[in-house]
């Protein structure tokens, strides 16, 4: 099997590192930075590499898109005529309806796209931050459509397990985007909002750790996350509205001195945390 990994950043580089031996594959890396390609080849993460997308995809049985969502779409639009008939394309994008809507119309006849999203990352990016353990114990979301061939969905699941993911979940692109807006995007919104407060300038020695915990993801890749926010704007706006409603209920109880209502809200939140987010 020939596999092309398009974009050797944190995610693409980490996938390439772990794919060695998968169906006796030969891994071809594609990146705009020739130095990254040289480093990845020296590390043994890829067998060959090129800055030319046509070179990368022409013999690939499996193409893994590891760029930003819009760049993934642009890549396929530019190199679609070089894609091998019968090839399978998957991705790692954090938004799935956008990918389905914009990518499927570009695909040559017989080429299949199975959307995917590994739930792993770090605060730092780039190939130099990639590791062969990034996906160990992680979740992996697959978002097939009715057009996908069962054997291709099965291959993406097999790939997810091979790179170390232990929870492989299949869902629709819409449900993925609704939930990710809460579990990932809203968390970044909250962290950014906390650090946007002028109070942060006076708070350095006034926190036992909770402020740092709540703002861990505030050091953010503004190019990527602004794109993800706007590409999933409907779902994210709903989650922000829900958060504002919760904050308003708490604020109202604080203003009125209603300790019983505050206790009720806290008991409910504690119960939900223990029920759904404790392993």
FENFEN-V71657 format. One record per backbone hydrogen bond with DSSP energy under -0.5 kcal/mol. CO is the residue of the C=O (numbers start at 1). NH is the residue of the N-H. If there is no record, write none. Layout:
BEGIN
CO:NH
CO:NH
END
This chain:
BEGIN
1:3
1:26
2:61
2:62
3:5
3:28
4:6
4:64
5:7
5:30
6:66
9:13
10:14
11:15
12:16
13:17
14:18
15:19
16:19
19:22
21:23
21:24
22:25
26:3
26:28
27:29
27:47
27:48
28:5
29:50
30:7
32:34
33:37
34:38
35:39
36:40
37:41
38:42
39:43
40:44
40:45
40:46
41:44
48:29
50:31
51:53
52:56
53:57
54:58
57:60
57:84
61:88
62:4
63:65
63:90
64:6
64:66
65:92
68:72
69:73
70:74
71:75
72:76
73:77
74:78
75:79
76:80
79:82
80:83
84:87
87:112
88:63
89:114
90:65
96:100
97:101
98:102
99:103
99:104
100:104
103:106
103:107
104:107
108:111
112:89
112:114
113:115
114:91
115:143
117:141
118:120
119:139
126:129
127:130
131:134
133:136
135:138
138:166
138:167
139:119
140:169
141:117
142:171
143:115
145:148
149:152
149:153
150:154
151:155
152:156
153:157
154:158
155:159
156:160
157:161
158:162
159:163
160:165
161:164
164:137
166:168
167:140
167:169
169:142
172:176
173:177
174:178
175:179
176:180
177:181
178:182
179:182
179:183
180:184
180:185
181:186
184:188
185:189
186:190
187:191
188:192
189:193
190:194
191:195
192:196
194:197
197:200
198:201
199:202
200:203
203:206
209:213
210:214
211:215
213:216
215:218
216:219
218:220
220:222
221:225
222:226
223:227
224:228
225:229
226:230
227:231
228:232
230:233
232:236
233:237
234:238
235:239
236:240
237:241
238:242
239:243
240:244
241:245
242:246
243:247
244:248
245:249
246:250
247:251
248:252
249:253
250:254
251:255
252:256
253:257
253:258
254:257
257:259
258:262
259:263
260:264
261:265
262:266
263:267
264:268
265:269
266:270
267:271
268:272
269:273
270:274
271:275
272:276
273:277
277:279
END
